[in-house]
Amino acid sequence: MKKLIIISAIFLTVGISFGQNQENVESQEEETPVTEYQLPSEDDSYMNRYFLVERFNFLPVIRDKAEEIGITIEQMEEIKKFYRDYYNLMVEKANEIKEKEDELKKLVLEGGDAKRIKQLIVDIAKLKAELTIYNIKEVRAIQNALTESQWKKVLELAESKVF
């Protein structure tokens, strides 16, 4: 029963905080015009372990194989808009999860306060759920920008483990 209550609380909190983040994103939209924004070029695979489920990471395929996929300038602008608006938030969430996991590990190994341990577990679960929601939004943004055949090509390239 406790697990059900905790999971319900996490989903409620994620829904509320996700709505708040949406407001923050809308205020950031004017900062960098999409045409000037570049896709993130650094290796962000360290973030993979911070998602609630396995991460869908199509960024390397989109970034490195755009010509092979046949992505037009207009399509790339749509994709870049997602990354401009959400990528830094995703990185922040991943870093916050790492910090909380490090604290949790220390508390568990050193016999820390049980209440603090439970709170960290809930906080980490909430953050991982939020990060996973951003990842789903990322997939949808890419899918919506591409044609069906281009999307299939992205999936093929991603599955071929070229990246």
N, C-alpha and C positions, 0 to 999 in steps of 0.2 A: 504494500500500500504506500509506503514511504517513497519507493522508487517512482510510482505513478505520480505522486504529488510533485516530486522533484522534477520529473520530466515535463509535467504540465506547466510548472513554474518556469522552466527553461524556455519552452515554446512561447509562453505568454511574454516573457521578458525579451526574447529575440524579436517577436513581432513588434513590441513597443519600441525597442532600441533601433530596429531596422527602419521604422518610420522616422525616427529622429535623425538617423544617418542620411536618409533620403533628403531631408530638409538641408542638411549640411552640404550634400552634393549639389543641390540646386543652387546654393549660393556660390559654389566654387566654379560653376560652369563658365562664368565670364572671365576667369583668370587667364587661361591660355586658349587662343583660338585653335580649333581642331587642326586646321591646315598647318599650324606651326608645331603641333605636338608630335613627338616621335614615340614609336612603340618602345617600351622598356627593353633595354638591350642586355642587362645583366642577367646572370644565371640566378633564377629564383627558386631552384629546385629544393633549397633548404626549407621552403614553406610547405612542401608536400606533406610533411608529417603533422601539420597543424590543422588539417581539415577533419571534419567529423567522419567523412568517408573518403575513399581514394579520390584524389584531385584529378579533374579533367584539365590538363594543361596543354592547350592548343597554341599558346603564344609562340613557342619556338617554330612551329610549322607555319603559322601565319606570317611571322616576321621573316623567316629564312627562305620560305618557298612560295611567296606571294606570286611571283611571276609564273612559276610552274602551275600553280592553281588557277591562274588567270584572273586574279583579283584586280578589279578596276580601281582607279583613283577614288571614285565615289564610294565604292564598297570599303576601301581602306579607311576613308574618312569616317564612315559609320563605325567601324571596328575601333579606330583610334579614339573615338568619342567615349566608348566604354572605358578604355584604359586611362584616358585623361581624367575621367570622373571618379573611377573606383580603385584603380591600381594602388595608389598610395594608402587608401583605407585598408586594402587587403594586407599590405606590408605591415602597417601599424598593428592590425589585429594579430598577425602571425608573431610579431615581436612581443606583443603583450602576452600572448599564450606562452611563449618561451619563458618570459620572466616569471609568470605564475607557476609554470611547471617546475622551474628551477627552485622556486620558493617551496612548492609542495614537496619536492624530493628532499630538500633539506629538513623540512619539518617532520616528515615521515621517518627519516633516518636518525634524527636527533631527538625523537620522542616529543614533538611539538604539540601544541594545543589542538585537541580534537575538533573543537568548534571552528578554528581557523582552517584546519585541513578540510573539513566538510565544505566550508564556504569557498575555498580555492577550487575544489572539485566542481562545484556548481558554476563558479565563474569561468573555469576552463571550458566546461561543456557548453555554456552559453556563447562564449567567444568562438569556439569551433563551429557551432551551428551558424553563427553569423557569417563566418568566413566561408562556410560551405554555401550559404545562400548567395554570397557574392560570386562564387565560382559558377553556380547555376546561371546567374544573370550574365556572366561572361560567356558561357556556352550559348545562351539564347541570343546574345548580341551578335555573336559570330554567325550563328545559324540564320538569323534574320537578315544579315547583310549579304550572305552568299546565296547563289543558286543551289538547287538540289545537287547538281553534278559537282559543283565546287565543294560543297560540304562533304560529299562522298570522298572526294580526293583528299580533303583534310583528314578524314578518318583513316583512309588508307595510309597516308604518310605517317600519321601518328602511331598506327598499329605496327608499321614496319620497323619500328624502333630505330629509325634513322636518328631520332633525337633523344 
